[in-house]
Amino acid sequence: MANPFLPQGYPPLPSLRYDPVMQKLPPGFSIGHATNKDLNTGVTVILPESFATAGVHVMGGAPGTRETDLLSPNQVVSTIDALVFSGGSAFGLDAASGVQAWLREHDRGYPVVPYRVPIVPAAIIFDLRKGHMEDWDRYPPYRELAFEACDKATHAPELGQIGAGRGASTATGAGGFGLASMTLEGGITIAAAVVCNAAGSTHVGETTSFWAAPFEMGDEFGGRGYPAPWPHDARRVRTKAGFKEMENTTLAAVMTDAILTSAEAERIAMVAHDGFARAIYPVHTPADGDIVFTLASEKAGKAPADMMLFGVAAANVVARAIAIAVYHGEQQSL
């Protein structure tokens, strides 16, 4: 049916047509996990094959990051050599040093004659628990865990309570690491890797149904759909006990093999935060450090045909990845 509010002869709006891929990394990326089960923490590293054009956007009120200012489109460096997510709160930012060491041994980094300097942004979640820091030596374990994660990088990473998602939780239980992807019309792949450690809930009320249910592909997070009847208290705010005094945070990396400028990567990171709002309630609270990175490997050799639809797809895969992270984390906690 024609839209009577559009001028006569106005072209129809494009549709988002794609083939589902479920959980697959775009060409040019691998992901590695390293987990310390005794400390209930870990590190996850996203490794571009060579480098990736990158952008970032922060929406949470309590972020913990490294090298994010460098990713602004008006800065000199627009590409990165790796991205690291870590547990350990601010101590976890040390993980980037381990990734830099690994990249240096593999002769990778931004060329600054006669050296190469690996550019490794980092973001952290808060997973410190009683007794956690008492079991460290002089230095926290994240540098060594990050180096190990680089060695373990794969095109098929595990999901759930692993890597940076090991100590993650939400208002209703376990959090974790999740991955979701899709292939757009024209062959471009877009994926989201997420560590969900939200102050809020990913479930509708007290049910097991996910807020992200409309975006699920197949039964990737249980096929539970929306609850029926709808819970009368679904809108009641559910958060972790004492969340105002704790750090939380959901971290996401949108990855694609498309060609993006640094400004476009930043814009997609902004839009992808919509996926947080589709999957977590409440979200972007003062106690969360919610952040989205965008990484483009340019392996497809083409730019997105429609940036609006590309942003919609980015938000969709982020919403799915959040629910997948929690679903697998909960299954492993049973």
N, C-alpha and C positions, 0 to 999 in steps of 0.2 A: 504494500500500500504506500502510495506516495506521501511524503511529508508535506502537509499544506503550509507549513511555516517556512519552507525553503523556497528560494526564488525559482521560477519556472525554468526548466532545463538544467537545474543544478545537478552535477553528477552524483550518482548514488554513493553512499558511504562504503568504504572497503570493508570486507569481512576478514576475520581471523581464521584462515584455513590452514591446517597443519596436520602432519602425521605424528602421532604420539611415539615417543622414544622411551618414556618412563624414567629410567635412571641411567644416563649415559653421559660421559664427559664429551664436550666438543673436541674436535681434533686440535692438538697443540697443548693439551693440559693433562696433568696427572696429579693425584692427591696421595699424600702419605700421612699415616697416623703413627704416633708413638704414645704408649699408655703406661703410666705407673699405677698399677692396681693397688699397691700398698698405700699410696698417698691419695688414691682416687682422683687422679688428675691426668692431664696429658696435653699433647700438642698435635695440631693438624696443619700441614703445609700444602699449599697449592703451588705447583711448579709449572709455569709455562715452559714449553719446549725450548724456546730461546728467550723471548721477552713478550710482554703484553702491554698494550696501551691501557691505561687505567684511570678511573675516576672514583670518587668516594663522596658519600653524604651521611652525616650524623644526625639522628633524630632523638636519641635518648638523652637523658639529663645527666648521666654519669659515665661518659665514655672513658676508656683507657686505650690509648693508641700511640703509635710511633710512625713517623714519616707520612702522615696524612696531608699536612700542609703542602708537601712537595707535589701532590697530585692535582693541585688547582690548575685549571687550563692556562693561567697566566704565568706559570712557573716554567723554568727551563727544562726540567725533566718530565716527560709525559709517559714514559714506559717504566715498568718494574720487572725485576728478575724473579720475584717470588712474593707470596703473601702468606702470612702465618697467623693462625688463630691459636690461642693458648689459654689454659686455665691459670690459676695462681694470682689473679688480680694484677696489680702493677708489677709484681715480681715476674709474671709471665712474659712481660715485654722483653726480658732477656733472651727469649726464644729466638728473636730475630738475629742475635749474634751467632747462634748455632747454624742458622740457615745461611748467613753470610759466609761462615767458615766453609760450609759445604760447597757453596757456589764458587768461592775463591779457589778451592782445590780443583774445581772443574773449569777454571779459567772463564768464568762468566761474570758479567757486571758492566756497569756504565763506563765507557772508555774515558779515562782522564789520564792522558799520556804522562808517564809511561805505564800507568796502572789501570786496573779495572776495579771499580767500586760497586759491589752488588747493592741494588736498591731493593730493600725488603720492608714494606710496610707491615705493621702488626696491630692486632687488636686482641683484647683479653676479656674473659668472663671472670666472675668472682665465684670460686668454688672452695675457698679456704674453709676448713672445718676444724673443730677442736682437735689438737694434737698434730695438725698438719705441719706447721712450720717447725715444731719441735723435732721432727724427724729429718729435717734437712741437715746437711753439713754447712760449711760457711756460706756457700752459695746455693741458691735454689736450683732444682734439677732441669729447668726448662731449656737451657742452652744445649745440653747433651740430648735431651728428648727431641729437640728440633732437628739436630743433625741426624739422629736415628730415623726420624720421620721422612727426611729427604731420601735416605737410602731405601726406604720402603715404599716410595711413591709408585702408584699403579693407576691404570685406567679404570679399575673396578674397585674402588675403596669400600670398606665395610661401613655399615650403618649402625646407629644407635649409640650405646654408651662406650665410645671408643675415642681415642685422641683427645682433642679439646672438649669433646662432648662427654667424657668419662664422668665428671663430677657435676654435670648439668642437671637442673631440675626446673619444674614449673610449679604453679600454685596447686596443681592437682597430682603431682608425682614426678616421675622421671622426665628428664629432657634428653638431649643427645645430639648426634650428628645426623643430618639428613641430606639427601641429594635427589633432585628431580630435574627432568629435562624434556625438551620437545624439539621437533624439527619443523621449522616454518616453511611455508610455500616458497620454493626456490632453493631449498636445500640448506639454508642456514640453521645451525644448531644453537640453542640457547639453554643453559642449565643454571641451577642455583645450588650451591653448597652452603649449608646452614648449621650453626651451632646454636641450639635453642636452650636458653637458661633464663626464661622470662619470669618476671615478677607476677605476671598475669596467668590466665588459663587458656589452654588451647581447646578446651572442651566446652560444649554448650551446657551450662548449669552443672548439675551433678551427674549428667549422663556421660557415656563413653563416646558420644558423637563429637566430631571435630567441627569447629567453626569453619574450617576450610573445605567442608564436604562438597560444596558445589563445584570445586575445581579438581576433585579427585579423578584420576585416570585408572580405570579398572578397579581393583581392590588394593591399591598400593598402600593405603593406610586403613585397611580393614573393611572397606565397603559398607560402612555403617550408616551412611546418609545422615539426614537430619532426624532428630527424635520426633516421634508422633505418639501422643499429642505433644505439642510444644510446651516445655517446662514453664510454669507460671513465674518462676524466679530466674529465668535465663539471664536477665539483664543485671542481676545482682553482681556486684563487683567482688571477684574472688582473687586474692593475692596471697603470696607467701606470708606466713606469720612474721610480723615485725619488719615488713619489707622496706620501710622507710629507713631502717638502720642498716640494711644490707645492700650489697651491690648485686645486680642481676645481669641482664644483657642478653640480647640475641644478635648474633653476628651472621652476615650473609655475604657471599661472593657470587655475583652474576657473571657467568663465563659464556663467551661466544666465539665462534670462528669467523664472525663478520668483521668488516673493516669499520672502525669507529674512530672519530677524533677524540681528543681528551675532553672537549666540551660535551660531546655526545655521550661519552662514557659517564661523565658526571650527571648529566640529565637522566640517563637510564637508572643510575643509582638512586636519584631522588624519587623517580616514579616507582621503582621496585619496593620502596617502603610501603606502598599500598598493600603489598602481599603480607606484610606484618599485620596490618589492620584487618585483613581478611581472615587471619589465622589465630590471632592472640587478642584476648580481651581481659583487662585493659592493656594498652600497649604504649610505648614511648613515654613511660612514666619518669618522674624525677629520679627513680632508683634504678632505671635501666640505662645501659650504654649503647642502645641499639644503633647499628651502623651497617651500611651496605657499600660494598666495593663493586665496581664493574671492571672486568678484565676482557680484553679483545685480542685474540691471537692472530687474527687476519688470515687464517688458513683457508677460509672459503674464497678469499680473493674478491669479495663483493660486499657492498654496503647494503644494509637493510632497505627493502623497497619502500617501506612506510615506517617512519620512526615512531608514529603514534601506536601502531599495532605492535611494534617491537617492544615498546614500553609496557603495553598490556600483557604481552607474553612474559616479560621479565617479572612482573608482579605476580602472575599466575604461578610460575615455577617456584618463586619464593614461598608463596602460600603453601604449595604442595610439599616443598622440602621441609618446612617447619612441622607440618603434621606428620610427615614420614619420620623425622627425627624423634618426635615424641612417641609415635607408635612403636618404633623399633626399640626405643629406650624402655618403654613400658613392658614390652614382651620379654626383654632380657632381664627385667627386674622381678618377674613373676616367680 
